[in-house]
C-alpha cells in the first residue's frame, strides 16, 4: 500500500494546492506520508516501523521534513530544490546537526 502512497498524493490535488509549486506539493505529500506511517499500528512491529518510522516522525516533529523533501528533490536533479537549499542553508545545516545527534527513544 505504501509503495503507491507518495505517488498518489502527488497526483491528487485540491483547490488549496492551486498556487503551490510542484516542490511544495511534494513536501506536503512527504509530510502526509510520514504522518500516515507513524499512525499505522500494524507497521509498528516491523523493522521499518521500529527504526525508520520513529526517525522520520521525530524529524517531522522537529520541523525538518520540508528540508528533507527539498534535499531529496535536489538529489534527483531538481534546480528549484537546489535554489531552495541554497537560500535555506541554515535549515539544511540544522537538519544535518539534528540527524547526527538523533537518539532513538528507548524501548
MOPAC internal coordinates of N, CA, C and O (Angstrom, degrees):
PM7 1SCF
backbone

  N    0.0000 0     0.00 0     0.00 0    0    0    0
  C    1.4451 1     0.00 0     0.00 0    1    0    0
  C    1.5270 1   111.33 1     0.00 0    2    1    0
  O    1.2310 1   120.25 1   136.78 1    3    2    1
  N    1.3299 1   117.14 1   -43.22 1    3    2    1
  C    1.4603 1   120.29 1  -176.15 1    5    3    2
  C    1.5279 1   112.55 1   -72.97 1    6    5    3
  O    1.2310 1   120.38 1   159.99 1    7    6    5
  N    1.3276 1   116.87 1   -20.01 1    7    6    5
  C    1.4615 1   119.66 1   177.86 1    9    7    6
  C    1.5228 1   111.49 1   -59.48 1   10    9    7
  O    1.2310 1   120.35 1   147.32 1   11   10    9
  N    1.3126 1   116.94 1   -32.68 1   11   10    9
  C    1.4595 1   121.87 1  -177.01 1   13   11   10
  C    1.5218 1   113.58 1   -98.86 1   14   13   11
  O    1.2310 1   120.00 1   169.39 1   15   14   13
  N    1.3016 1   117.60 1   -10.61 1   15   14   13
  C    1.4594 1   121.50 1  -170.98 1   17   15   14
  C    1.5234 1   113.78 1   -60.88 1   18   17   15
  O    1.2310 1   119.95 1   128.07 1   19   18   17
  N    1.3117 1   117.70 1   -51.93 1   19   18   17
  C    1.4617 1   119.65 1  -176.56 1   21   19   18
  C    1.5177 1   111.13 1   -62.64 1   22   21   19
  O    1.2310 1   120.36 1   136.49 1   23   22   21
  N    1.3230 1   116.92 1   -43.51 1   23   22   21
  C    1.4574 1   120.52 1   177.43 1   25   23   22
  C    1.5103 1   112.58 1   -60.56 1   26   25   23
  O    1.2310 1   120.80 1   140.41 1   27   26   25
  N    1.3186 1   116.07 1   -39.59 1   27   26   25
  C    1.4583 1   120.79 1   178.57 1   29   27   26
  C    1.5259 1   110.83 1   -65.84 1   30   29   27
  O    1.2310 1   120.62 1   136.49 1   31   30   29
  N    1.3214 1   116.43 1   -43.51 1   31   30   29
  C    1.4621 1   120.19 1   179.33 1   33   31   30
  C    1.5272 1   111.75 1   -63.73 1   34   33   31
  O    1.2310 1   120.47 1   152.90 1   35   34   33
  N    1.3122 1   116.70 1   -27.10 1   35   34   33
  C    1.4645 1   120.29 1   179.44 1   37   35   34
  C    1.5258 1   112.50 1   -77.32 1   38   37   35
  O    1.2310 1   120.58 1   155.31 1   39   38   37
  N    1.3200 1   116.49 1   -24.69 1   39   38   37
  C    1.4638 1   119.06 1  -177.11 1   41   39   38
  C    1.5236 1   112.99 1   -94.88 1   42   41   39
  O    1.2310 1   120.22 1   155.11 1   43   42   41
  N    1.3150 1   117.19 1   -24.89 1   43   42   41
  C    1.4681 1   120.86 1  -179.61 1   45   43   42
  C    1.5165 1   108.20 1   -91.10 1   46   45   43
  O    1.2310 1   121.03 1   -69.60 1   47   46   45
  N    1.3240 1   115.64 1   110.40 1   47   46   45
  C    1.4648 1   120.32 1  -177.49 1   49   47   46
  C    1.5234 1   110.20 1  -119.13 1   50   49   47
  O    1.2310 1   121.55 1   -36.00 1   51   50   49
  N    1.3144 1   114.63 1   144.00 1   51   50   49
  C    1.4598 1   120.28 1   178.35 1   53   51   50
  C    1.5207 1   109.36 1  -107.20 1   54   53   51
  O    1.2310 1   121.17 1    -1.07 1   55   54   53
  N    1.3207 1   115.38 1   178.93 1   55   54   53
  C    1.4673 1   120.28 1   178.48 1   57   55   54
  C    1.5267 1   111.72 1   -60.51 1   58   57   55
  O    1.2310 1   120.15 1   146.65 1   59   58   57
  N    1.3239 1   117.32 1   -33.35 1   59   58   57
  C    1.4608 1   120.32 1  -179.33 1   61   59   58
  C    1.5296 1   112.34 1   -67.65 1   62   61   59
  O    1.2310 1   120.52 1   163.69 1   63   62   61
  N    1.3392 1   116.61 1   -16.31 1   63   62   61
  C    1.4615 1   121.09 1   178.28 1   65   63   62
  C    1.5267 1   113.03 1   -91.07 1   66   65   63
  O    1.2310 1   119.95 1   177.56 1   67   66   65
  N    1.3120 1   117.69 1    -2.44 1   67   66   65
  C    1.4685 1   121.83 1  -173.09 1   69   67   66
  C    1.5244 1   113.24 1   -56.89 1   70   69   67
  O    1.2310 1   119.69 1   142.37 1   71   70   69
  N    1.3164 1   118.20 1   -37.63 1   71   70   69
  C    1.4646 1   121.02 1  -177.19 1   73   71   70
  C    1.5296 1   113.41 1  -101.04 1   74   73   71
  O    1.2310 1   120.64 1  -169.70 1   75   74   73
  N    1.3246 1   116.38 1    10.30 1   75   74   73
  C    1.4608 1   119.97 1  -179.73 1   77   75   74
  C    1.5236 1   110.32 1   -92.01 1   78   77   75
  O    1.2310 1   121.53 1   -32.30 1   79   78   77
  N    1.3170 1   114.67 1   147.70 1   79   78   77
  C    1.4601 1   120.42 1   175.21 1   81   79   78
  C    1.5326 1   108.67 1   -76.24 1   82   81   79
  O    1.2310 1   120.74 1   -14.79 1   83   82   81
  N    1.3115 1   116.20 1   165.21 1   83   82   81
  C    1.4651 1   120.70 1   176.88 1   85   83   82
  C    1.5245 1   110.62 1   -60.75 1   86   85   83
  O    1.2310 1   120.52 1   145.83 1   87   86   85
  N    1.3131 1   116.61 1   -34.17 1   87   86   85
  C    1.4586 1   121.01 1   179.35 1   89   87   86
  C    1.5343 1   110.89 1   -67.66 1   90   89   87
  O    1.2310 1   120.34 1   138.13 1   91   90   89
  N    1.3226 1   116.95 1   -41.87 1   91   90   89
  C    1.4680 1   120.50 1   177.62 1   93   91   90
  C    1.5249 1   110.76 1   -65.29 1   94   93   91
  O    1.2310 1   120.32 1   140.97 1   95   94   93
  N    1.3113 1   117.00 1   -39.03 1   95   94   93
  C    1.4640 1   121.19 1   177.63 1   97   95   94
  C    1.5251 1   109.84 1   -63.69 1   98   97   95
  O    1.2310 1   120.07 1   138.06 1   99   98   97
  N    1.3349 1   117.48 1   -41.94 1   99   98   97
  C    1.4589 1   120.83 1   176.82 1  101   99   98
  C    1.5257 1   111.01 1   -60.77 1  102  101   99
  O    1.2310 1   120.47 1   134.35 1  103  102  101
  N    1.3379 1   116.71 1   -45.65 1  103  102  101
  C    1.4634 1   120.89 1  -179.53 1  105  103  102
  C    1.5330 1   110.65 1   -61.65 1  106  105  103
  O    1.2310 1   120.16 1   138.06 1  107  106  105
  N    1.3254 1   117.30 1   -41.94 1  107  106  105
  C    1.4711 1   120.74 1   177.25 1  109  107  106
  C    1.5268 1   111.24 1   -64.65 1  110  109  107
  O    1.2310 1   120.54 1   139.95 1  111  110  109
  N    1.3358 1   116.56 1   -40.05 1  111  110  109
  C    1.4695 1   120.87 1   179.37 1  113  111  110
  C    1.5250 1   110.55 1   -65.55 1  114  113  111
  O    1.2310 1   120.25 1   141.82 1  115  114  113
  N    1.3284 1   117.12 1   -38.18 1  115  114  113
  C    1.4614 1   120.43 1   177.26 1  117  115  114
  C    1.5270 1   110.23 1   -64.14 1  118  117  115
  O    1.2310 1   120.15 1   136.81 1  119  118  117
  N    1.3311 1   117.31 1   -43.19 1  119  118  117
  C    1.4697 1   121.21 1   176.08 1  121  119  118
  C    1.5193 1   111.32 1   -57.42 1  122  121  119
  O    1.2310 1   120.71 1   133.61 1  123  122  121
  N    1.3196 1   116.24 1   -46.39 1  123  122  121
  C    1.4692 1   121.00 1   179.90 1  125  123  122
  C    1.5195 1   111.40 1   -63.28 1  126  125  123
  O    1.2310 1   120.65 1   139.43 1  127  126  125
  N    1.3131 1   116.37 1   -40.57 1  127  126  125
  C    1.4644 1   120.63 1   179.73 1  129  127  126
  C    1.5235 1   110.78 1   -63.67 1  130  129  127
  O    1.2310 1   120.46 1   134.71 1  131  130  129
  N    1.3189 1   116.72 1   -45.29 1  131  130  129
  C    1.4658 1   120.40 1   178.45 1  133  131  130
  C    1.5223 1   110.07 1   -60.65 1  134  133  131
  O    1.2310 1   120.01 1   136.59 1  135  134  133
  N    1.3234 1   117.58 1   -43.41 1  135  134  133
  C    1.4681 1   121.14 1   179.57 1  137  135  134
  C    1.5284 1   111.16 1   -61.62 1  138  137  135
  O    1.2310 1   120.40 1   136.83 1  139  138  137
  N    1.3209 1   116.84 1   -43.17 1  139  138  137
  C    1.4693 1   120.20 1   179.51 1  141  139  138
  C    1.5281 1   111.42 1   -65.96 1  142  141  139
  O    1.2310 1   120.33 1   139.23 1  143  142  141
  N    1.3142 1   116.98 1   -40.77 1  143  142  141
  C    1.4649 1   120.34 1   177.79 1  145  143  142
  C    1.5221 1   110.80 1   -62.26 1  146  145  143
  O    1.2310 1   120.64 1   137.37 1  147  146  145
  N    1.3184 1   116.38 1   -42.63 1  147  146  145
  C    1.4659 1   121.13 1  -178.49 1  149  147  146
  C    1.5248 1   112.18 1   -65.82 1  150  149  147
  O    1.2310 1   120.07 1   151.66 1  151  150  149
  N    1.3229 1   117.46 1   -28.34 1  151  150  149
  C    1.4654 1   121.15 1  -178.46 1  153  151  150
  C    1.5299 1   113.49 1   -88.09 1  154  153  151
  O    1.2310 1   119.76 1   169.87 1  155  154  153
  N    1.3104 1   118.07 1   -10.13 1  155  154  153
  C    1.4657 1   121.64 1  -176.06 1  157  155  154
  C    1.5271 1   110.51 1   -76.23 1  158  157  155
  O    1.2310 1   120.75 1   -72.81 1  159  158  157
  N    1.3071 1   116.17 1   107.19 1  159  158  157
  C    1.4679 1   121.97 1  -177.43 1  161  159  158
  C    1.5315 1   112.11 1   -65.66 1  162  161  159
  O    1.2310 1   119.93 1   144.60 1  163  162  161
  N    1.3325 1   117.75 1   -35.40 1  163  162  161
  C    1.4684 1   121.00 1  -179.26 1  165  163  162
  C    1.5201 1   111.70 1   -68.75 1  166  165  163
  O    1.2310 1   120.30 1   150.74 1  167  166  165
  N    1.2874 1   117.04 1   -29.26 1  167  166  165
  C    1.4609 1   122.20 1  -177.16 1  169  167  166
  C    1.5309 1   112.17 1   -74.73 1  170  169  167
  O    1.2310 1   120.24 1   156.68 1  171  170  169
  N    1.3178 1   117.14 1   -23.32 1  171  170  169
  C    1.4673 1   121.83 1  -173.94 1  173  171  170
  C    1.5252 1   113.92 1   -58.24 1  174  173  171
  O    1.2310 1   119.46 1   150.93 1  175  174  173
  N    1.3279 1   118.64 1   -29.07 1  175  174  173
  C    1.4640 1   121.49 1  -177.78 1  177  175  174
  C    1.5226 1   113.85 1   -92.51 1  178  177  175
  O    1.2310 1   120.09 1  -175.62 1  179  178  177
  N    1.3160 1   117.42 1     4.38 1  179  178  177
  C    1.4562 1   120.73 1   178.33 1  181  179  178
  C    1.5298 1   109.69 1   -94.48 1  182  181  179
  O    1.2310 1   120.44 1   -12.74 1  183  182  181
  N    1.3186 1   116.76 1   167.26 1  183  182  181
  C    1.4587 1   120.82 1   176.82 1  185  183  182
  C    1.5289 1   110.83 1   -57.07 1  186  185  183
  O    1.2310 1   120.93 1   132.70 1  187  186  185
  N    1.3225 1   115.82 1   -47.30 1  187  186  185
  C    1.4688 1   121.10 1   179.97 1  189  187  186
  C    1.5218 1   110.09 1   -60.96 1  190  189  187
  O    1.2310 1   120.55 1   136.72 1  191  190  189
  N    1.3302 1   116.56 1   -43.28 1  191  190  189
  C    1.4570 1   121.24 1  -179.08 1  193  191  190
  C    1.5152 1   113.68 1   -67.80 1  194  193  191
  O    1.2310 1   120.48 1   150.70 1  195  194  193
  N    1.3184 1   116.69 1   -29.30 1  195  194  193
  C    1.4656 1   120.48 1  -179.82 1  197  195  194
  C    1.5187 1   113.43 1   -83.45 1  198  197  195
  O    1.2310 1   120.44 1   148.29 1  199  198  197
  N    1.3357 1   116.76 1   -31.71 1  199  198  197
  C    1.4592 1   119.10 1  -171.85 1  201  199  198
  C    1.5289 1   114.82 1  -115.24 1  202  201  199
  O    1.2310 1   119.84 1   133.40 1  203  202  201
  N    1.3013 1   117.91 1   -46.60 1  203  202  201
  C    1.4658 1   120.35 1  -175.40 1  205  203  202
  C    1.5256 1   112.86 1   -82.97 1  206  205  203
  O    1.2310 1   120.17 1   136.79 1  207  206  205
  N    1.3212 1   117.28 1   -43.21 1  207  206  205
  C    1.4607 1   120.03 1  -176.80 1  209  207  206
  C    1.5249 1   111.98 1   -63.30 1  210  209  207
  O    1.2310 1   118.80 1   134.66 1  211  210  209
  N    1.3264 1   119.88 1   -45.34 1  211  210  209
  C    1.4711 1   118.37 1   177.77 1  213  211  210
  C    1.5341 1   112.80 1   -60.58 1  214  213  211
  O    1.2310 1   120.64 1   143.57 1  215  214  213
  N    1.3276 1   116.39 1   -36.43 1  215  214  213
  C    1.4665 1   120.74 1   177.65 1  217  215  214
  C    1.5235 1   110.57 1   -63.56 1  218  217  215
  O    1.2310 1   120.74 1   131.68 1  219  218  217
  N    1.3208 1   116.19 1   -48.32 1  219  218  217
  C    1.4687 1   120.28 1   179.58 1  221  219  218
  C    1.5250 1   111.46 1   -64.86 1  222  221  219
  O    1.2310 1   120.42 1   138.86 1  223  222  221
  N    1.3331 1   116.81 1   -41.14 1  223  222  221
  C    1.4665 1   120.06 1   179.61 1  225  223  222
  C    1.5342 1   110.97 1   -64.32 1  226  225  223
  O    1.2310 1   120.63 1   139.14 1  227  226  225
  N    1.3282 1   116.41 1   -40.86 1  227  226  225
  C    1.4678 1   120.16 1   178.12 1  229  227  226
  C    1.5323 1   110.22 1   -66.29 1  230  229  227
  O    1.2310 1   120.78 1   141.19 1  231  230  229
  N    1.3306 1   116.11 1   -38.81 1  231  230  229
  C    1.4600 1   120.23 1   177.68 1  233  231  230
  C    1.5169 1   110.41 1   -61.57 1  234  233  231
  O    1.2310 1   120.71 1   135.51 1  235  234  233
  N    1.3200 1   116.25 1   -44.49 1  235  234  233
  C    1.4663 1   121.48 1   179.04 1  237  235  234
  C    1.5268 1   109.99 1   -63.61 1  238  237  235
  O    1.2310 1   120.39 1   135.85 1  239  238  237
  N    1.3308 1   116.85 1   -44.15 1  239  238  237
  C    1.4646 1   121.34 1  -179.26 1  241  239  238
  C    1.5347 1   111.83 1   -61.70 1  242  241  239
  O    1.2310 1   120.67 1   149.12 1  243  242  241
  N    1.3165 1   116.33 1   -30.88 1  243  242  241
  C    1.4653 1   120.75 1   178.92 1  245  243  242
  C    1.5257 1   112.25 1   -85.04 1  246  245  243
  O    1.2310 1   120.42 1   178.75 1  247  246  245
  N    1.3346 1   116.80 1    -1.25 1  247  246  245
  C    1.4558 1   120.73 1   176.91 1  249  247  246
  C    1.5223 1   114.87 1    83.80 1  250  249  247
  O    1.2310 1   120.32 1  -158.05 1  251  250  249
  N    1.3254 1   116.99 1    21.95 1  251  250  249
  C    1.4613 1   120.40 1  -177.01 1  253  251  250
  C    1.5272 1   114.61 1  -102.01 1  254  253  251
  O    1.2310 1   119.41 1   178.70 1  255  254  253
  N    1.3107 1   118.74 1    -1.30 1  255  254  253
  C    1.4681 1   119.44 1  -174.46 1  257  255  254
  C    1.5267 1   112.97 1   -68.41 1  258  257  255
  O    1.2310 1   119.92 1   146.29 1  259  258  257
  N    1.3188 1   117.76 1   -33.71 1  259  258  257
  C    1.4739 1   120.16 1   177.81 1  261  259  258
  C    1.5256 1   109.83 1   -65.15 1  262  261  259
  O    1.2310 1   120.41 1   139.28 1  263  262  261
  N    1.3086 1   116.82 1   -40.72 1  263  262  261
  C    1.4639 1   120.59 1   177.34 1  265  263  262
  C    1.5234 1   110.15 1   -63.55 1  266  265  263
  O    1.2310 1   120.32 1   138.45 1  267  266  265
  N    1.3188 1   117.00 1   -41.55 1  267  266  265
  C    1.4642 1   120.52 1   176.03 1  269  267  266
  C    1.5227 1   110.53 1   -59.42 1  270  269  267
  O    1.2310 1   120.34 1   136.52 1  271  270  269
  N    1.3180 1   116.95 1   -43.48 1  271  270  269
  C    1.4658 1   121.02 1  -179.71 1  273  271  270
  C    1.5232 1   110.68 1   -59.14 1  274  273  271
  O    1.2310 1   120.07 1   133.75 1  275  274  273
  N    1.3183 1   117.47 1   -46.25 1  275  274  273
  C    1.4575 1   120.37 1   179.99 1  277  275  274
  C    1.5268 1   111.57 1   -68.66 1  278  277  275
  O    1.2310 1   120.19 1   148.02 1  279  278  277
  N    1.3270 1   117.24 1   -31.98 1  279  278  277
  C    1.4598 1   120.54 1   176.45 1  281  279  278
  C    1.5258 1   110.20 1   -66.32 1  282  281  279
  O    1.2310 1   120.54 1   136.42 1  283  282  281
  N    1.3183 1   116.57 1   -43.58 1  283  282  281
  C    1.4697 1   121.14 1   177.39 1  285  283  282
  C    1.5254 1   110.44 1   -61.39 1  286  285  283
  O    1.2310 1   120.76 1   134.24 1  287  286  285
  N    1.3170 1   116.16 1   -45.76 1  287  286  285
  C    1.4706 1   119.91 1   178.60 1  289  287  286
  C    1.5312 1   111.24 1   -61.49 1  290  289  287
  O    1.2310 1   120.50 1   138.77 1  291  290  289
  N    1.3219 1   116.65 1   -41.23 1  291  290  289
  C    1.4656 1   120.87 1   178.03 1  293  291  290
  C    1.5218 1   110.74 1   -60.96 1  294  293  291
  O    1.2310 1   120.30 1   136.14 1  295  294  293
  N    1.3159 1   117.02 1   -43.86 1  295  294  293
  C    1.4621 1   120.71 1   179.90 1  297  295  294
  C    1.5242 1   111.21 1   -63.00 1  298  297  295
  O    1.2310 1   120.55 1   155.91 1  299  298  297
  N    1.3237 1   116.55 1   -24.09 1  299  298  297
  C    1.4580 1   121.72 1   176.08 1  301  299  298
  C    1.5226 1   112.92 1   -85.58 1  302  301  299
  O    1.2310 1   120.42 1  -177.07 1  303  302  301
  N    1.3267 1   116.81 1     2.93 1  303  302  301
  C    1.4561 1   120.87 1   176.67 1  305  303  302
  C    1.5163 1   115.43 1    92.87 1  306  305  303
  O    1.2310 1   119.65 1  -165.50 1  307  306  305
  N    1.3074 1   118.27 1    14.50 1  307  306  305
  C    1.4628 1   121.76 1  -178.48 1  309  307  306
  C    1.5380 1   110.34 1   -77.43 1  310  309  307
  O    1.2310 1   119.75 1   -63.90 1  311  310  309
  N    1.3433 1   118.09 1   116.10 1  311  310  309
  C    1.4621 1   120.54 1  -178.39 1  313  311  310
  C    1.5351 1   113.59 1   -69.45 1  314  313  311
  O    1.2310 1   120.00 1   150.89 1  315  314  313
  N    1.3210 1   117.61 1   -29.11 1  315  314  313
  C    1.4677 1   120.93 1   177.68 1  317  315  314
  C    1.5317 1   109.42 1   -66.18 1  318  317  315
  O    1.2310 1   120.86 1   140.76 1  319  318  317
  N    1.3195 1   115.95 1   -39.24 1  319  318  317
  C    1.4617 1   120.36 1   179.08 1  321  319  318
  C    1.5251 1   110.77 1   -65.66 1  322  321  319
  O    1.2310 1   120.24 1   140.26 1  323  322  321
  N    1.3168 1   117.14 1   -39.74 1  323  322  321
  C    1.4665 1   120.17 1   177.52 1  325  323  322
  C    1.5262 1   110.07 1   -60.95 1  326  325  323
  O    1.2310 1   120.41 1   136.93 1  327  326  325
  N    1.3104 1   116.83 1   -43.07 1  327  326  325
  C    1.4673 1   120.79 1   178.45 1  329  327  326
  C    1.5284 1   110.03 1   -62.55 1  330  329  327
  O    1.2310 1   120.16 1   135.64 1  331  330  329
  N    1.3400 1   117.30 1   -44.36 1  331  330  329
  C    1.4604 1   121.53 1   179.36 1  333  331  330
  C    1.5289 1   109.81 1   -60.00 1  334  333  331
  O    1.2310 1   120.36 1   133.82 1  335  334  333
  N    1.3316 1   116.92 1   -46.18 1  335  334  333
  C    1.4644 1   120.73 1  -179.29 1  337  335  334
  C    1.5254 1   111.46 1   -64.83 1  338  337  335
  O    1.2310 1   120.29 1   145.66 1  339  338  337
  N    1.3152 1   117.06 1   -34.34 1  339  338  337
  C    1.4628 1   120.74 1   178.22 1  341  339  338
  C    1.5241 1   110.33 1   -67.12 1  342  341  339
  O    1.2310 1   120.81 1   133.42 1  343  342  341
  N    1.3242 1   116.06 1   -46.58 1  343  342  341
  C    1.4681 1   121.08 1   179.01 1  345  343  342
  C    1.5301 1   110.91 1   -66.53 1  346  345  343
  O    1.2310 1   120.32 1   146.34 1  347  346  345
  N    1.3255 1   117.00 1   -33.66 1  347  346  345
  C    1.4673 1   122.33 1  -176.97 1  349  347  346
  C    1.5274 1   111.39 1  -108.87 1  350  349  347
  O    1.2310 1   120.39 1  -139.39 1  351  350  349
  N    1.3086 1   116.85 1    40.61 1  351  350  349
  C    1.4682 1   120.57 1  -177.54 1  353  351  350
  C    1.5318 1   112.02 1   -59.86 1  354  353  351
  O    1.2310 1   120.42 1   150.96 1  355  354  353
  N    1.3267 1   116.81 1   -29.04 1  355  354  353
  C    1.4646 1   119.89 1   177.01 1  357  355  354
  C    1.5259 1   111.26 1   -64.30 1  358  357  355
  O    1.2310 1   120.32 1   143.92 1  359  358  357
  N    1.3312 1   117.00 1   -36.08 1  359  358  357
  C    1.4653 1   120.70 1   177.96 1  361  359  358
  C    1.5190 1   111.04 1   -70.03 1  362  361  359
  O    1.2310 1   120.41 1   142.16 1  363  362  361
  N    1.3250 1   116.82 1   -37.84 1  363  362  361
  C    1.4606 1   120.49 1   177.49 1  365  363  362
  C    1.5240 1   110.30 1   -65.59 1  366  365  363
  O    1.2310 1   120.61 1   138.40 1  367  366  365
  N    1.3179 1   116.44 1   -41.60 1  367  366  365
  C    1.4682 1   120.47 1   177.60 1  369  367  366
  C    1.5308 1   110.51 1   -64.08 1  370  369  367
  O    1.2310 1   120.63 1   138.90 1  371  370  369
  N    1.3263 1   116.40 1   -41.10 1  371  370  369
  C    1.4608 1   120.84 1   179.01 1  373  371  370
  C    1.5290 1   111.22 1   -63.53 1  374  373  371
  O    1.2310 1   120.41 1   138.95 1  375  374  373
  N    1.3218 1   116.83 1   -41.05 1  375  374  373
  C    1.4642 1   120.87 1   176.77 1  377  375  374
  C    1.5221 1   110.32 1   -61.87 1  378  377  375
  O    1.2310 1   120.09 1   134.08 1  379  378  377
  N    1.3180 1   117.43 1   -45.92 1  379  378  377
  C    1.4635 1   121.26 1  -179.73 1  381  379  378
  C    1.5275 1   111.04 1   -61.77 1  382  381  379
  O    1.2310 1   120.32 1   137.67 1  383  382  381
  N    1.3233 1   116.99 1   -42.33 1  383  382  381
  C    1.4648 1   120.86 1   178.82 1  385  383  382
  C    1.5197 1   110.73 1   -65.80 1  386  385  383
  O    1.2310 1   120.49 1   138.26 1  387  386  385
  N    1.3422 1   116.66 1   -41.74 1  387  386  385
  C    1.4564 1   120.05 1   178.30 1  389  387  386
  C    1.5255 1   110.13 1   -62.32 1  390  389  387
  O    1.2310 1   120.45 1   133.98 1  391  390  389
  N    1.3300 1   116.75 1   -46.02 1  391  390  389
  C    1.4664 1   120.91 1  -178.08 1  393  391  390
  C    1.5294 1   111.13 1   -61.87 1  394  393  391
  O    1.2310 1   120.69 1   140.56 1  395  394  393
  N    1.3054 1   116.28 1   -39.44 1  395  394  393
  C    1.4674 1   120.84 1  -179.77 1  397  395  394
  C    1.5204 1   110.52 1   -65.76 1  398  397  395
  O    1.2310 1   120.32 1   142.65 1  399  398  397
  N    1.3138 1   117.00 1   -37.35 1  399  398  397
  C    1.4692 1   121.49 1  -176.87 1  401  399  398
  C    1.5257 1   113.73 1   -89.33 1  402  401  399
  O    1.2310 1   119.89 1   172.79 1  403  402  401
  N    1.3294 1   117.82 1    -7.21 1  403  402  401
  C    1.4639 1   121.57 1  -174.33 1  405  403  402
  C    1.5303 1   110.94 1   -56.80 1  406  405  403
  O    1.2310 1   121.70 1   -47.82 1  407  406  405
  N    1.3143 1   114.36 1   132.18 1  407  406  405
  C    1.4579 1   121.78 1   174.38 1  409  407  406
  C    1.5231 1   107.45 1  -127.76 1  410  409  407
  O    1.2310 1   120.14 1   -57.64 1  411  410  409
  N    1.3223 1   117.34 1   122.36 1  411  410  409
  C    1.4581 1   118.49 1   179.32 1  413  411  410
  C    1.5261 1   110.98 1   -64.66 1  414  413  411
  O    1.2310 1   121.50 1   -28.91 1  415  414  413
  N    1.3140 1   114.73 1   151.09 1  415  414  413
  C    1.4695 1   119.47 1   176.92 1  417  415  414
  C    1.5117 1   108.77 1   -64.88 1  418  417  415
  O    1.2310 1   120.62 1   -37.14 1  419  418  417
  N    1.3042 1   116.42 1   142.86 1  419  418  417
  C    1.4655 1   119.76 1   178.18 1  421  419  418
  C    1.5130 1   109.12 1   -74.54 1  422  421  419
  O    1.2310 1   121.30 1   -32.41 1  423  422  421
  N    1.2875 1   115.11 1   147.59 1  423  422  421
  C    1.4716 1   121.01 1  -177.14 1  425  423  422
  C    1.4906 1   110.89 1   -98.86 1  426  425  423
  O    1.2310 1   120.10 1   180.00 1  427  426  425

